[in-house]
């Protein structure tokens, strides 16, 4: 077996991992950039990664974990006439 047949795919894979790590440090998706580099070209992916602006870490966190926890809305019962009523004794809406 020719040594090139083993070396080139391994080198391509290593470069794709490096692109994924570089993308992750710039606030981008590791998995997306890794597979993009694997399918198209690590060189093309690096050039594209350098062309797009880096995301601040706060934006990445906000997209994944919201600062305000989700609060379940209290369900308001409906009377038989079909109008909404308040459950706290206040005036209807």
C-alpha positions in Angstrom: 0.0 0.0 0.0 1.3 3.4 -0.9 2.2 5.7 2.0 0.4 8.6 0.4 -2.9 6.8 0.5 -2.7 6.8 4.3 -1.0 10.1 4.9 -3.2 12.4 2.8 -6.6 11.5 4.4 -5.0 11.6 7.9 -3.5 15.0 7.2 -6.9 16.2 5.8 -8.7 15.0 9.0 -6.1 16.6 11.3 -6.4 19.9 9.4 -10.2 19.7 9.7 -10.0 19.2 13.4 -7.7 22.3 13.7 -10.3 24.3 11.7 -13.0 23.1 14.1 -11.0 24.1 17.1 -10.2 27.5 15.6 -13.8 28.1 14.9 -14.8 27.2 18.4 -12.3 29.7 19.8 -13.9 32.3 17.6 -17.3 31.6 19.0 -18.5 29.4 16.0 -19.7 25.8 15.9 -17.0 23.2 16.1 -19.1 20.5 14.5 -20.3 22.7 11.6 -16.9 24.0 10.7 -15.2 20.6 11.1 -17.6 18.9 8.7 -17.4 21.9 6.3 -13.6 21.6 6.2 -13.8 17.8 5.9 -16.2 18.0 2.9 -14.9 21.0 1.0 -11.3 21.9 2.0 -9.5 22.8 5.2 -7.8 25.6 3.4 -11.0 27.0 2.1 -12.6 26.7 5.5 -9.7 28.6 7.2 -10.0 31.4 4.7 -13.7 31.6 5.2 -13.3 31.5 9.0 -10.8 34.4 8.8 -13.3 36.4 6.7 -16.3 36.1 9.1 -16.1 38.2 12.2 -15.6 36.4 15.6 -18.5 36.2 17.9 -18.1 37.4 21.4 -18.5 34.7 24.0 -21.4 36.5 25.5 -23.4 36.2 22.3 -22.7 32.5 22.1 -23.8 32.0 25.7 -27.0 34.0 25.1 -27.9 31.9 22.1 -27.6 28.7 24.1 -28.5 29.6 27.7 -30.9 32.5 28.2 -30.3 34.7 31.2 -33.9 34.8 32.2 -35.2 31.4 33.2 -38.4 30.2 31.5 -41.4 30.8 33.6 -44.5 28.8 32.9 -47.5 31.0 32.4 -50.4 30.3 34.8 -53.5 29.1 32.9 -56.6 31.2 33.3 -59.9 29.3 33.4 -62.6 30.2 30.9 -66.2 30.5 32.1 -69.0 29.0 30.2 -69.9 32.2 28.4 -66.4 32.2 26.7 -65.0 35.3 28.3 -61.7 35.3 30.2 -61.8 35.8 33.9 -59.1 36.7 36.4 -58.4 34.2 39.1 -57.0 36.7 41.6 -60.4 38.4 42.3 -59.7 41.5 40.2 -61.9 42.9 37.5 -62.2 40.9 34.2 -60.0 41.9 31.3 
